[in-house]
Amino acid sequence: MVAKSPFRIVLAAGFLLLMLGVVAVPLFAGPAQHPLPRAQRHEYRHEIEVLEEAWRTAMIKRNSTALEGLLADDYTGITANGAIQTKEQAVTSLRTGTIQLTDLTISDRKVRVYGLTAVVTSQVELTGTRDEKGISGKYRYTRVYVRNPQSQWKIVSFEASRIQDSERK
């Protein structure tokens, strides 16, 4: 019979207790529900809402400089047609007029804050063009912000989906 080391015995006992449900150990850590005090979450939500309006204004007024300041350097956007867009591409398409929005009405906005990350979901009704083709309609989008070491919120991700008319379903 081979002698077992104390470490192996403890490890085996711990595994057995875990399997029997006696010890509850999280196997992975998901996002904390509310790691920040309520007042801090409220303040961060307000900051994000201001930035969302700054994004809206930049898009309507074709202010590529403002958009550039809102986007993180490693920004990735996914357009409603599934195209991936970098920060440089997003800013260039606004500056050159590839995308032109004349109306952008946002509704059903929800801002959730998880520490130094914020997730925004909204519905938007817009009128405009991309590559001179109409993109008017209703869309849902998700935008993700991260607070950087300089305490600035930057958009790191965006994804849009067109809401299909009930007649098309």
C-alpha positions in Angstrom: 0.0 0.0 0.0 1.4 3.4 -1.0 1.4 6.1 1.7 -0.7 9.2 0.8 0.6 12.7 1.4 -1.3 15.0 3.8 -1.9 17.4 0.9 -3.5 14.8 -1.3 -5.8 13.7 1.6 -6.9 17.3 2.3 -7.4 17.9 -1.4 -9.5 14.8 -1.8 -11.6 15.6 1.3 -12.2 19.1 0.0 -13.3 17.8 -3.4 -15.6 15.3 -1.8 -17.2 17.9 0.5 -17.6 20.2 -2.5 -19.3 17.5 -4.6 -21.6 16.6 -1.7 -22.6 20.3 -1.5 -21.3 20.7 2.1 -18.9 23.5 1.0 -20.1 26.2 -1.3 -17.2 27.7 -3.3 -17.9 29.8 -6.4 -16.3 28.2 -9.4 -16.2 31.5 -11.3 -16.7 35.1 -10.3 -19.4 36.9 -12.3 -20.0 40.7 -12.1 -20.8 41.9 -8.7 -24.4 43.1 -8.5 -23.7 46.4 -6.8 -20.0 46.8 -5.8 -20.4 50.6 -5.5 -22.4 52.5 -3.0 -25.8 53.6 -4.2 -24.9 57.3 -4.4 -21.8 56.5 -6.5 -23.9 54.3 -8.9 -26.4 57.2 -9.2 -23.6 59.7 -10.0 -22.1 57.3 -12.6 -25.5 56.8 -14.2 -25.9 60.5 -14.5 -22.4 60.9 -16.1 -23.3 58.2 -18.6 -26.6 59.8 -19.5 -24.7 63.1 -20.2 -22.3 61.2 -22.4 -25.1 59.5 -24.2 -26.6 62.9 -25.1 -23.1 64.1 -26.2 -22.9 61.0 -28.5 -26.4 61.8 -29.9 -25.4 65.5 -30.5 -22.1 64.5 -32.1 -23.9 62.2 -34.5 -26.6 64.7 -35.5 -24.1 67.6 -35.9 -21.5 65.4 -37.6 -18.9 66.4 -34.9 -16.2 63.8 -35.5 -13.9 65.5 -32.9 -16.5 65.0 -30.2 -17.1 61.4 -31.3 -13.4 60.7 -31.2 -13.2 61.9 -27.6 -16.0 59.6 -26.6 -14.6 56.4 -28.1 -11.8 54.4 -26.5 -8.8 53.7 -28.7 -9.7 50.0 -28.8 -13.4 50.6 -29.6 -15.3 48.0 -31.6 -18.7 48.7 -33.0 -21.0 46.3 -34.8 -23.4 48.0 -37.1 -27.0 46.8 -37.7 -25.8 45.0 -40.9 -23.1 43.1 -39.0 -20.1 45.1 -40.1 -17.3 45.6 -37.5 -16.1 49.2 -37.1 -13.0 50.5 -35.4 -12.7 53.9 -33.7 -10.9 55.3 -36.8 -13.5 53.9 -39.1 -16.4 55.3 -37.0 -14.8 58.8 -36.8 -13.9 58.8 -40.5 -17.4 57.8 -41.6 -18.9 60.7 -39.6 -16.3 63.2 -40.7 -16.6 62.3 -44.4 -20.4 62.2 -44.4 -20.5 58.4 -45.1 -23.1 58.4 -42.3 -25.4 61.3 -42.0 -28.2 61.4 -39.4 -30.9 64.1 -39.5 -33.0 62.8 -36.6 -32.1 60.6 -33.7 -34.8 60.1 -31.1 -33.8 57.9 -28.1 -36.3 56.1 -25.9 -36.4 53.2 -23.4 -32.8 53.9 -22.2 -31.5 51.8 -19.3 -28.1 52.5 -17.7 -26.6 49.8 -15.5 -23.4 50.3 -13.7 -21.1 47.5 -12.6 -18.1 49.0 -10.8 -16.1 50.8 -13.5 -18.2 49.5 -16.4 -21.6 50.8 -17.6 -23.9 49.1 -20.0 -26.5 51.1 -21.9 -29.5 49.7 -23.8 -31.8 51.9 -25.7 -34.3 52.1 -28.5 -33.6 54.7 -31.2 -35.7 55.9 -34.1 -33.5 57.6 -36.7 -33.5 59.2 -40.1 -30.4 59.3 -42.2 -28.2 57.7 -44.7 -25.1 55.5 -44.9 -23.3 55.4 -48.2 -26.2 57.4 -49.6 -28.6 54.6 -48.8 -31.5 55.1 -46.3 -31.0 53.7 -42.8 -34.1 55.2 -41.3 -36.1 53.1 -38.9 -36.2 51.8 -35.4 -33.2 50.1 -33.8 -32.1 48.7 -30.5 -28.5 49.2 -29.3 -26.2 48.2 -26.6 -23.2 50.5 -25.7 -20.5 49.6 -23.1 -18.5 52.2 -21.3 -15.4 51.7 -19.2 -14.0 54.3 -16.7 -10.3 54.6 -17.5 -7.5 55.4 -15.0 -8.0 59.1 -15.7 -11.6 58.8 -14.4 -13.0 59.3 -17.9 -15.8 57.1 -19.3 -15.0 55.8 -22.8 -17.2 53.8 -25.2 -15.5 50.4 -25.8 -18.2 48.6 -27.6 -21.4 49.2 -29.5 -23.9 46.9 -31.3 -27.1 47.9 -33.1 -30.0 45.7 -34.4 -32.8 46.9 -36.6 -36.3 46.4 -35.2 -38.3 44.6 -37.9 -41.7 46.0 -38.8 -44.5 43.7 -37.5 -45.7 43.3 -41.1 -42.3 41.7 -42.1 -42.4 39.0 -39.4 
